Every structure is written in C-alpha cells, then in structure tokens.
Amino acid sequence: MTLCCGLGAVKEEAHDLKEKAKAKYYKSISVPAADLITGVLKLDIIAGRNLPNVDVSLLRRSKDVSDPYVTVDTVSKGKKTARLIKTSVIHDDLNPTWRESFNISLCHEADSLFFCVKDLDIVATDFMGSMSIRIEDVLKGDEIEGWYPLQGKSGKPAGEIEIRMRYTSTENLTKTNEVPDVIFPMRTGCTFVPYQDAVTPAVPPITDVVSSRTGTN
C-alpha cells in the first residue's frame, strides 16, 4: 500500500513538472498581447523635399541625381520585422512627389514604424534618410499628417518626407460583408455555375492514345 502511494505521488509530481515546462515553453514563444497590432492602417506617402543626392555612380551624367523611393517596415525590439509598403521610384528628383495611398491590414508585433528613403542605383541601393513614428502615437487613432525630418547615416538632416495616416483597430472596424474599395455594391439572389472540371471522377478516364508507327491509331 505504501509503495503504491509512493508511485502515485511520483507520477503526480512528474505530471506537474511536465505541465510547468509546457506552460513555460508556450509563454516563451507567445507574442505579448500589448505588442500585437491588429487593424487597418491607411497610409499616404505624399512627397519629399530637400533630399540629399547620394548618386555617385561612375556612369552618371552631370544632371543625374538620386532616384528616391520609400519603404515602411514594422520594428520590434530594435529589429525590422515586416515590410509593409514600397513606393514607386521617382527618377532624378530630390523633391519627389509620390501621392501613393496604401490600405494595410495589420497583424504585426511592432514598437514603431520605420520610414526609409532610398536611392535606386544600377549597382546597389543607397540609403538617403529615415525617420520613425512610435506605435503608441499610431494607436491613438488620430490622423497623423505633415512633414517629418529625415536623418542621414551620420545623424545629419537629410531632407523631409510628407505623409498622412490613420489607424483603425479591429474592434472599431465596421462589421459588414461588403468588399471594401470596389465599384459595385453587394447584391443578393445571384447564382453561379462551378467550373465544369471542378469535380473529377475517382478513377480518371484513359486519355492517352498510343499511335502506331504507321500512323494508324
């Protein structure tokens, strides 16, 4: 009787240790709820001004200057975690106008948004300037708009970038079956015909026909 009780206690202790180890593992791989951003970010990259000319290619002409474009990444714990958008390239312009709009569905771990202006070159991509916006400011839901100063690699001023954005959390999104950003409204009572080969027989038919060398089938 004493032996059975002892074995039962050992098994129960082993089970508790296993459960604690499992809980510790899941805690280590889980994303902190406060850092997980879920919602929709409407972002406009409008323009840049007074950007530095970093085009030093040997093949450049005297009138050639940088060809800027913008990337935006999420940053968590000091590291970039996801690329959100990339604009088009404006060639030979240090005061570019993009006027590009993005509707971004977010489900990311982030501490800030990192805006980077780069120069597209033949050989490599050159850094022009960057700036960051804290995620706390984004989560307020207010419209963020204006010109923001960029910093170069040495921390010196590197022009400005004009942006506009507004974040809407998942809880505040309107619940609807409508597809956003489309021309026609949702309609009811419609029918559709599935593609005729969508359902295939369990045993496919013989489709290969062997031809003889004389040309007869």
N, C-alpha and C positions, 0 to 999 in steps of 0.2 A: 504494500500500500504506500509506504514511504517512497519507494523507488518510482512508482507511477506518478506521484505528486511532484517528485523532483524533475522527472522528464517533462511533465506538463508545464512546469514553471520555466524550464529551459526553452521549450518551444515558444511559449508566450513571449519571453524576453527576446528571442531571435526574431519573432514576427514584429515586435515593436521597433527593434533596431532596423529591420528591413524597411518598415514604413517611414521611419525618420529619415533614412538615407534617400528614399524615393522622394519624399517631400523636399529635402534639401536640394536634390538634383533638379526637380521641376522649378523650384524657386530660382536656381542659378541660371536657367535658360529662359525664364519668363521675361517679358518686356514690362517695365514699370508702367502702370496704368497712366501715370501723370505724363509720361513721355510719348505715349501713343496718340498721334494726332489723326482724328477721323473726321472727314467733312469734305467740303469743296472749296477750293481756292480759285477765285477769278483774278487773273493777273494780266496786266497790260505792261509790256515793255515799250515805252514810247520813243525815247530819244536819248542821245548822248551829246555832250559838248566839251570842247577843250581837251579831248583825249590826247595822250602822248603818241608821238609817231615812233613806233618800235620796229618799223620795217627797215632792216639793214641788209637785205638780200643783195648779193653781188650782181644779180640780174635786173635789179630795179632801175627804172628810168628816173630822171631827175624830178618828175612831177608825181611819182608814185608815193603814196603814203599808206598807212595801215588800213587793213580791211577788217573792221571790227564786227564781232557778233557777241551775243550774251548767252551764258549758261546760268541756270539756277539749280542748286543742289541743297538737299537737306543735310544738316550737320548734327551729329550726336556725339557727345563726349569727345569733342575735338576732331572727329573724323567725318568725312563726307560719306553719307550712307545711301543716297539715291539721287540720280539725275532727274529733275522734274521737267525742264524745258530747255530748248536750244533755239535761238532765233536764226533768221536768215543772215547771210553775210552782206554787209554794205561795203562795196569796193571803193578804195581810195577816198575815204571820208573820215575826218577827225571830229565832225559834228553830225553824226549819222541820225537818221530818222527811221525807226523800225515800224512803230504803230502796229504791233502784233499783239493779239489777245489770246489767252490760254484759259481753258476751263479744266482745272486739275482736280481729280479725285484723290484725296489724301487718305492714306492709312499707313503712316510712317512714324518711326521714332525720330524725334527731332528736338534740338535745343535752339536752333536758329536756321535761317535761310541764307545761303551764301550766293551772292550775285557776283559773277566774274565776267569781265570784258576781255576778250582775247582777239588776237590778230591772226587771221588765216594766212599762212605763208606757204610757199611752194615746198620748202624743206620741212618746216615744223610749225607748230602753233606757238605763238608768243603771248606771254601774259602782259596785259596792259594795265589793269587795275581791278580792284574788288571792293566790296562792302558787304556787311551782314546786317540782318534785322532779327532781333530776338523773337523767339516764338511766342513769348508772353505778350508782346505787342500785337502779334498777328491774331492770337486767340481772343482778343477783346471784341473782335467782330466789327470794329470801326474801319472806315475806309482809310487806307494809307496811301497818300499821294504826295508827289513833289519831286524835287531834285535832291539827289543824295550824293555826297562827295565820295570819290573813289580814292583808294590808296594804292601806290605802286609797291614794288618789292621792297624798296628801302623805306617805306612808310611815308614817302613824299606825296603831295597831292598829284592825282592823275586824272583830273577832269571830273565830270559829274554824269550821273545817269538819272533819267526821269522815269518813274514807274507809278503804277496805280494798282492797288489790290484790295480785295475784301475776302475775308474768310467766313464761311457759314458752317457751323458744326452739324454733325449728323442729326442731333436732336432737334435742330431748328430748320432742317430741310422740310419742305412741303411734301407730304406723302401723296403721291399720285402715280398713276400708271402711264401718264403721258411721257413720251420720249422727248427729252429736252433738246432745244436748238434744232427743231425740224420745221418744215414749212406747213405741212398739213396737220390738222387736229386728229386726235384719235377717233376712230369710227367703230360702231358696233354692228353686229349682224353680218359680218363678212364671212366668206368661206374661202378655202384654199384647197388645191389638189396637190398631194405629195408627188414628188418626183417618181416617175414610173418604175425606176430601178432601185428605189429605196429599200424594197423588201426583196431579197433574193432567196431562191429555194435552198433547202438544207443541202441537197446534192446538186451541184451545178451541172447544167447540161453540157454535153460534149460539143465543143465549138471548134476544135481543131480538126481540119480535114486534110488527110495526107494525100498529096498529089504524086502520081507516078511519074517516072522519068519520061514517059511517052507523052505526057501532057493530059492524060485522062484522069478523072477523079474516082 
